[in-house]
Structure formats: C-alpha cells, structure tokens
Amino acid sequence: MIRLIPLVIIISLSGNRKCFAQTSTLQKTTEKIVSLYFRSNPFERDFSRFLNHLMNDPALLNKTEFKRTDTSLFYVSGEYKHHRPFFFISNRTKVVLAESEMMINDSLQLTDTLFTYQLAGYIKTSENGEKDVLKEFEKFHRRYGSRFKNNNYTELKKREQVYGAVREYYDQLHALSPLSIAWQRIDDPDECVFVITVRFKIIGNMAYIPSYISID
C-alpha cells in the first residue's frame, strides 16, 4: 500500500557504501520531470529558498508540519485544490516532503538522511477512475522511461488481484532509485491515486541525486 502519511522510508543496501553527488544525465532528467509536475522545485534554487517557497505557497492548503528534533525527522504535507499537472483531472493533489533514513553500512549500523518528495493525484474510484490513473502511469513511462538506463516494475497484489503497481528508475551509477511512479486503488476512502516520488540529498544547501559506491 502506498502510504503518504506518515512517510518513513528506510532502504537497506548491502555492504559498505560511500555517498557522492554529481551533475549527471539522471540528475538533469529528474530535475526536468520535477519542474513539470511539482509547484516547488528543490533543484532550481538553494534548499532554504525551496523550503520557504513550498511552505508559504498560498495554493497549498491543509498543511501539516513536524519540525526536526532529536527524536524525529522533518515532515510537511499539504493539498492543492487547483494544481492538476496530470492528464486526468484529479479531485485533489497532495504533496509530501519528508526526511527518511537509509542504511549505508549494515555492520556498523551507519545511516544517511535523504529527503523524499511526493506528489499524488487522487480521483474517485470508478471504471474510468482506475483507467485514468493506470493510463497516467503508462503515459509517464512511455514519455520518460527511455531516459533512464534501468527500471524495475512491481505489481501490487492481494489474493492474485492487482490493485496497483510501482516502477522505479535507475542508472548504472545509482544504487538507489531517485525517482519512481506508482498507481493504486484504495478501498477506504474509495479512491485511486497516481504518485510521483523523488529522492534527493542536501549537500551545501543544494539538492542532489545521491550516488552510492562500494568502499569494501
């Protein structure tokens, strides 16, 4: 199930990994996609200005915010009433920005902190509603899939019944997928959703797609 609240993503990579950032084709492709779908773009300005733009956007309603503390990570979410960057007309569009931890050294229990940025378009479940989010999922892949070296497709099933799917995009330098898409049918409330997820790291107050290389 796609969970937007609360958002806690912990990804484990085997072995010891070292993170570095670079300007790559993958970063440029991700930046382009974010600029087309998200109202606030973390890649086009320093992170402080991006955060200020996101949190003070007058179009962002029903905001929820949890500041970073010694025991919790940063989290903010809200809804747009009129921002509908999808091919289908969503009933509401939700945005989530949250810090999450990734294990980079299993033996030493070392973690790295990344930001996960999600945009989700919701539509009432109906024959057309489910078709619309599935078409959005497929159109996105046809339009942008060839710009990534690799991708991984996973169906979401319950008792052999498909109720959604996730596609993660990669290249040969990135062990962690910086961008993924998903669609899902939700029973309660009765909705379907299309989600774009972007993952990035802050270095020197700027957002970068992180790369992880083995240091064994």
C-alpha positions as CSV (number, residue, x, y, z in Angstrom):
1,M,0.0,0.0,0.0
2,I,1.3,3.5,-0.8
3,R,1.5,5.4,2.4
4,L,1.7,9.2,2.2
5,I,1.1,9.9,6.0
6,P,3.2,9.1,7.9
7,L,6.0,8.7,5.4
8,V,9.0,6.7,6.7
9,I,11.2,5.0,4.1
10,I,14.2,3.0,5.3
11,I,16.2,1.4,2.4
12,S,19.0,-1.1,3.1
13,L,21.9,-1.5,0.7
14,S,24.2,-4.5,1.3
15,G,27.9,-3.8,2.2
16,N,29.5,-0.5,2.9
17,R,28.6,2.4,0.8
18,K,30.0,5.9,0.3
19,C,27.8,8.7,-1.0
20,F,28.8,11.3,-3.5
21,A,26.9,13.8,-5.6
22,Q,27.4,14.7,-9.3
23,T,25.8,16.5,-12.1
24,S,24.7,13.6,-14.3
25,T,22.1,12.8,-17.0
26,L,20.0,11.2,-14.3
27,Q,20.0,14.4,-12.3
28,K,19.1,16.5,-15.3
29,T,16.3,14.2,-16.2
30,T,14.9,14.1,-12.7
31,E,15.1,17.9,-12.5
32,K,13.2,18.3,-15.7
33,I,10.4,15.9,-14.5
34,V,10.1,17.7,-11.2
35,S,9.8,21.1,-12.9
36,L,6.9,19.8,-15.0
37,Y,4.9,18.3,-12.1
38,F,5.8,20.0,-8.8
39,R,5.0,23.6,-8.0
40,S,8.1,23.9,-5.8
41,N,11.4,22.6,-7.3
42,P,14.2,21.7,-4.9
43,F,16.7,21.6,-7.8
44,E,16.3,25.1,-9.2
45,R,17.3,27.0,-6.1
46,D,19.0,26.5,-2.8
47,F,17.2,24.3,-0.3
48,S,16.3,27.0,2.1
49,R,14.6,29.0,-0.6
50,F,12.8,25.9,-1.9
51,L,11.5,25.1,1.6
52,N,10.3,28.6,2.1
53,H,8.5,28.6,-1.3
54,L,6.9,25.2,-0.5
55,M,5.7,26.0,3.0
56,N,4.5,29.5,2.1
57,D,2.8,28.7,-1.1
58,P,-0.7,30.3,-0.9
59,A,-2.0,27.4,-3.1
60,L,-1.0,24.8,-0.5
61,L,-3.9,24.1,1.8
62,N,-4.5,21.8,4.9
63,K,-0.8,21.9,5.8
64,T,0.7,19.5,8.3
65,E,4.3,20.2,9.6
66,F,6.6,18.4,12.0
67,K,9.9,20.1,12.6
68,R,13.1,18.1,13.0
69,T,14.0,17.3,16.6
70,D,16.5,15.0,18.4
71,T,13.9,12.1,18.1
72,S,12.1,12.8,14.9
73,L,12.8,13.9,11.3
74,F,11.3,16.7,9.3
75,Y,7.9,16.3,7.6
76,V,5.5,18.6,5.8
77,S,2.4,17.9,3.7
78,G,-0.5,19.7,2.2
79,E,-3.1,19.7,-0.6
80,Y,-3.5,21.7,-3.8
81,K,-7.1,22.4,-4.9
82,H,-6.2,23.6,-8.4
83,H,-2.8,22.2,-9.2
84,R,-3.5,19.3,-11.5
85,P,-0.4,18.5,-13.6
86,F,-1.7,15.1,-14.7
87,F,-3.5,14.0,-17.9
88,F,-6.5,13.1,-15.7
89,I,-8.5,15.7,-13.6
90,S,-7.7,14.9,-10.0
91,N,-10.2,15.6,-7.2
92,R,-7.2,16.7,-5.1
93,T,-3.5,16.8,-5.4
94,K,-1.3,16.1,-2.3
95,V,2.4,16.9,-1.8
96,V,4.6,15.4,0.9
97,L,8.2,16.3,1.8
98,A,9.9,14.1,4.5
99,E,13.3,13.2,5.7
100,S,14.0,9.5,5.8
101,E,16.9,7.3,6.8
102,M,18.8,4.8,4.6
103,M,21.2,2.2,6.0
104,I,24.6,2.6,4.3
105,N,26.7,0.2,6.5
106,D,24.9,-2.8,7.9
107,S,27.7,-4.0,10.2
108,L,28.3,-0.5,11.8
109,Q,24.6,0.5,11.6
110,L,25.5,3.7,9.8
111,T,22.7,5.6,8.2
112,D,22.3,8.5,5.8
113,T,19.5,11.0,5.7
114,L,17.6,11.7,2.5
115,F,14.6,13.7,1.5
116,T,11.6,12.0,-0.1
117,Y,9.3,14.3,-2.1
118,Q,6.0,13.0,-3.3
119,L,3.1,14.4,-5.5
120,A,-0.1,12.4,-5.5
121,G,-3.2,12.9,-7.6
122,Y,-6.4,11.3,-6.3
123,I,-9.6,10.5,-8.2
124,K,-12.8,8.7,-7.1
125,T,-12.7,5.0,-7.8
126,S,-14.9,4.0,-10.8
127,E,-14.3,2.2,-14.0
128,N,-13.0,5.4,-15.6
129,G,-11.1,6.5,-12.4
130,E,-9.0,3.4,-12.3
131,K,-8.4,3.5,-16.0
132,D,-7.3,7.1,-15.7
133,V,-4.6,6.6,-13.1
134,L,-3.4,3.4,-14.9
135,K,-3.2,5.4,-18.2
136,E,-1.2,8.2,-16.4
137,F,1.2,5.5,-15.1
138,E,1.7,4.1,-18.6
139,K,1.9,7.5,-20.3
140,F,4.6,8.6,-17.8
141,H,6.7,5.6,-18.6
142,R,6.3,6.0,-22.4
143,R,7.3,9.6,-22.2
144,Y,10.3,9.4,-19.7
145,G,11.2,5.7,-19.3
146,S,13.7,5.7,-22.2
147,R,15.7,8.5,-20.5
148,F,16.7,6.1,-17.7
149,K,19.1,3.2,-18.1
150,N,17.2,0.8,-16.0
151,N,13.8,0.4,-14.3
152,N,12.1,-2.1,-12.0
153,Y,8.4,-2.9,-12.2
154,T,6.5,-4.4,-9.3
155,E,2.7,-5.2,-9.2
156,L,0.8,-4.8,-6.0
157,K,-1.5,-7.8,-5.5
158,K,-3.9,-9.2,-2.9
159,R,-5.2,-12.7,-3.4
160,E,-3.8,-12.5,-7.0
161,Q,-5.9,-9.4,-7.6
162,V,-3.8,-6.5,-8.9
163,Y,-4.6,-3.2,-7.1
164,G,-1.6,-1.2,-8.1
165,A,2.0,-1.1,-9.4
166,V,5.3,0.6,-8.7
167,R,8.0,1.4,-11.3
168,E,11.4,2.6,-10.0
169,Y,14.0,4.2,-12.3
170,Y,17.8,3.9,-12.1
171,D,21.1,4.2,-14.0
172,Q,24.3,2.3,-13.6
173,L,25.8,4.8,-11.1
174,H,22.9,4.9,-8.7
175,A,22.2,2.0,-6.4
176,L,19.1,3.9,-5.0
177,S,16.3,4.9,-7.3
178,P,16.0,8.7,-7.3
179,L,12.6,8.6,-9.0
180,S,9.6,6.2,-9.0
181,I,6.0,6.2,-10.0
182,A,3.0,4.3,-8.6
183,W,-0.7,3.8,-9.0
184,Q,-3.0,2.2,-6.5
185,R,-6.7,1.5,-5.9
186,I,-7.6,2.4,-2.3
187,D,-10.6,0.9,-0.6
188,D,-11.0,3.4,2.3
189,P,-11.7,6.0,1.1
190,D,-12.8,4.8,-2.2
191,E,-10.2,6.4,-4.4
192,C,-7.4,5.7,-6.9
193,V,-4.1,7.5,-6.8
194,F,-1.1,8.2,-9.1
195,V,2.1,9.1,-7.2
196,I,5.5,10.5,-8.3
197,T,8.3,10.0,-5.7
198,V,11.7,11.8,-5.9
199,R,14.6,11.2,-3.5
200,F,17.5,13.6,-3.0
201,K,20.2,14.6,-0.6
202,I,21.2,18.0,0.6
203,I,24.8,19.0,0.2
204,G,25.9,22.6,0.8
205,N,22.2,23.7,0.9
206,M,21.6,22.3,-2.6
207,A,19.6,19.2,-3.7
208,Y,21.5,16.4,-5.5
209,I,20.6,12.9,-6.6
210,P,22.9,10.8,-4.3
211,S,25.1,8.0,-5.7
212,Y,26.3,5.1,-3.5
213,I,29.5,3.3,-4.3
214,S,31.1,0.3,-2.5
215,I,34.0,1.1,-0.2
216,D,34.7,-2.6,0.7
